[in-house]
Amino acid sequence: MIGWLNIGSLLLGIIAWILPIIYLMGNKKHEHSNWGILAVLSISACAISISFQMFYNYHLVKIEDWTALMDTTRAVVIATAVLLIFTFILNGLTFIVYRQNKK
């Protein structure tokens, strides 16, 4: 059951990136009023994805699997930073496109 946290984290991280990309690719075809909803969903997916990783790390601490924790912590920190940075960049780009199209 705990292994699903990693899969859920990966899927939610992908969703966090896909939602702004959907807006950027289809912004000429659709109404622009859904930008806010997609941005909130994207940032929420990012936050839940990071939370899943924190719960998984807590599980490793609780079962005292120190080797697994030491082996994965660096990768989790790097992946979290990349997820956060790209999610905010993509949502920033969608905001810029939204503002330009609104004018």
DRENMI-714310 format. One record per residue (C-alpha): x, y, z; residue number from 1; residue in three letters. Coordinates in steps of 0.5 Angstrom, whole numbers, plus 500, padded with zeros to 3 digits. Last residue first. Layout:
// DRENMI-714310
<atom c1="X" c2="Y" c3="Z" nr="NUM" rest="ALA"/>
...
//
This chain:
// DRENMI-714310
<atom c1="488" c2="585" c3="452" nr="103" rest="LYS"/>
<atom c1="486" c2="578" c3="455" nr="102" rest="LYS"/>
<atom c1="491" c2="575" c3="450" nr="101" rest="ASN"/>
<atom c1="497" c2="578" c3="453" nr="100" rest="GLN"/>
<atom c1="495" c2="577" c3="461" nr="99" rest="ARG"/>
<atom c1="493" c2="570" c3="459" nr="98" rest="TYR"/>
<atom c1="500" c2="568" c3="456" nr="97" rest="VAL"/>
<atom c1="503" c2="571" c3="462" nr="96" rest="ILE"/>
<atom c1="499" c2="567" c3="467" nr="95" rest="PHE"/>
<atom c1="501" c2="561" c3="463" nr="94" rest="THR"/>
<atom c1="508" c2="563" c3="463" nr="93" rest="LEU"/>
<atom c1="508" c2="563" c3="470" nr="92" rest="GLY"/>
<atom c1="504" c2="557" c3="471" nr="91" rest="ASN"/>
<atom c1="510" c2="553" c3="467" nr="90" rest="LEU"/>
<atom c1="515" c2="557" c3="471" nr="89" rest="ILE"/>
<atom c1="512" c2="555" c3="477" nr="88" rest="PHE"/>
<atom c1="511" c2="548" c3="476" nr="87" rest="THR"/>
<atom c1="518" c2="548" c3="473" nr="86" rest="PHE"/>
<atom c1="521" c2="550" c3="479" nr="85" rest="ILE"/>
<atom c1="517" c2="546" c3="484" nr="84" rest="LEU"/>
<atom c1="518" c2="539" c3="480" nr="83" rest="LEU"/>
<atom c1="525" c2="541" c3="479" nr="82" rest="VAL"/>
<atom c1="526" c2="542" c3="487" nr="81" rest="ALA"/>
<atom c1="522" c2="536" c3="489" nr="80" rest="THR"/>
<atom c1="526" c2="532" c3="484" nr="79" rest="ALA"/>
<atom c1="533" c2="534" c3="487" nr="78" rest="ILE"/>
<atom c1="530" c2="533" c3="494" nr="77" rest="VAL"/>
<atom c1="528" c2="526" c3="493" nr="76" rest="VAL"/>
<atom c1="534" c2="524" c3="489" nr="75" rest="ALA"/>
<atom c1="538" c2="526" c3="495" nr="74" rest="ARG"/>
<atom c1="534" c2="523" c3="500" nr="73" rest="THR"/>
<atom c1="533" c2="516" c3="496" nr="72" rest="THR"/>
<atom c1="540" c2="512" c3="499" nr="71" rest="ASP"/>
<atom c1="540" c2="515" c3="506" nr="70" rest="MET"/>
<atom c1="532" c2="513" c3="507" nr="69" rest="LEU"/>
<atom c1="533" c2="506" c3="504" nr="68" rest="ALA"/>
<atom c1="539" c2="505" c3="508" nr="67" rest="THR"/>
<atom c1="536" c2="508" c3="515" nr="66" rest="TRP"/>
<atom c1="530" c2="503" c3="514" nr="65" rest="ASP"/>
<atom c1="527" c2="505" c3="521" nr="64" rest="GLU"/>
<atom c1="520" c2="503" c3="520" nr="63" rest="ILE"/>
<atom c1="518" c2="510" c3="522" nr="62" rest="LYS"/>
<atom c1="523" c2="513" c3="519" nr="61" rest="VAL"/>
<atom c1="522" c2="510" c3="512" nr="60" rest="LEU"/>
<atom c1="514" c2="511" c3="513" nr="59" rest="HIS"/>
<atom c1="516" c2="519" c3="514" nr="58" rest="TYR"/>
<atom c1="520" c2="519" c3="508" nr="57" rest="ASN"/>
<atom c1="514" c2="516" c3="504" nr="56" rest="TYR"/>
<atom c1="509" c2="521" c3="508" nr="55" rest="PHE"/>
<atom c1="514" c2="527" c3="505" nr="54" rest="MET"/>
<atom c1="514" c2="524" c3="498" nr="53" rest="GLN"/>
<atom c1="506" c2="524" c3="498" nr="52" rest="PHE"/>
<atom c1="506" c2="531" c3="501" nr="51" rest="SER"/>
<atom c1="511" c2="533" c3="495" nr="50" rest="ILE"/>
<atom c1="506" c2="530" c3="490" nr="49" rest="SER"/>
<atom c1="500" c2="533" c3="494" nr="48" rest="ILE"/>
<atom c1="503" c2="540" c3="493" nr="47" rest="ALA"/>
<atom c1="505" c2="539" c3="486" nr="46" rest="CYS"/>
<atom c1="498" c2="537" c3="484" nr="45" rest="ALA"/>
<atom c1="495" c2="543" c3="488" nr="44" rest="SER"/>
<atom c1="500" c2="548" c3="484" nr="43" rest="ILE"/>
<atom c1="497" c2="545" c3="477" nr="42" rest="SER"/>
<atom c1="490" c2="545" c3="480" nr="41" rest="LEU"/>
<atom c1="490" c2="552" c3="482" nr="40" rest="VAL"/>
<atom c1="493" c2="554" c3="475" nr="39" rest="ALA"/>
<atom c1="488" c2="550" c3="471" nr="38" rest="LEU"/>
<atom c1="482" c2="553" c3="475" nr="37" rest="ILE"/>
<atom c1="486" c2="560" c3="474" nr="36" rest="GLY"/>
<atom c1="487" c2="559" c3="467" nr="35" rest="TRP"/>
<atom c1="479" c2="557" c3="465" nr="34" rest="ASN"/>
<atom c1="477" c2="564" c3="463" nr="33" rest="SER"/>
<atom c1="481" c2="564" c3="457" nr="32" rest="HIS"/>
<atom c1="476" c2="561" c3="453" nr="31" rest="GLU"/>
<atom c1="479" c2="555" c3="448" nr="30" rest="HIS"/>
<atom c1="482" c2="555" c3="441" nr="29" rest="LYS"/>
<atom c1="487" c2="560" c3="442" nr="28" rest="LYS"/>
<atom c1="490" c2="558" c3="449" nr="27" rest="ASN"/>
<atom c1="490" c2="550" c3="446" nr="26" rest="GLY"/>
<atom c1="498" c2="549" c3="447" nr="25" rest="MET"/>
<atom c1="499" c2="554" c3="453" nr="24" rest="LEU"/>
<atom c1="493" c2="551" c3="457" nr="23" rest="TYR"/>
<atom c1="495" c2="544" c3="456" nr="22" rest="ILE"/>
<atom c1="502" c2="545" c3="458" nr="21" rest="ILE"/>
<atom c1="499" c2="549" c3="464" nr="20" rest="PRO"/>
<atom c1="495" c2="542" c3="466" nr="19" rest="LEU"/>
<atom c1="501" c2="537" c3="464" nr="18" rest="ILE"/>
<atom c1="506" c2="540" c3="469" nr="17" rest="TRP"/>
<atom c1="502" c2="539" c3="475" nr="16" rest="ALA"/>
<atom c1="499" c2="532" c3="472" nr="15" rest="ILE"/>
<atom c1="506" c2="530" c3="471" nr="14" rest="ILE"/>
<atom c1="508" c2="531" c3="479" nr="13" rest="GLY"/>
<atom c1="501" c2="528" c3="480" nr="12" rest="LEU"/>
<atom c1="503" c2="522" c3="477" nr="11" rest="LEU"/>
<atom c1="510" c2="521" c3="480" nr="10" rest="LEU"/>
<atom c1="507" c2="522" c3="487" nr="9" rest="SER"/>
<atom c1="502" c2="517" c3="486" nr="8" rest="GLY"/>
<atom c1="507" c2="512" c3="484" nr="7" rest="ILE"/>
<atom c1="511" c2="514" c3="490" nr="6" rest="ASN"/>
<atom c1="505" c2="514" c3="495" nr="5" rest="LEU"/>
<atom c1="503" c2="507" c3="492" nr="4" rest="TRP"/>
<atom c1="509" c2="504" c3="495" nr="3" rest="GLY"/>
<atom c1="506" c2="505" c3="502" nr="2" rest="ILE"/>
<atom c1="500" c2="500" c3="500" nr="1" rest="MET"/>
//
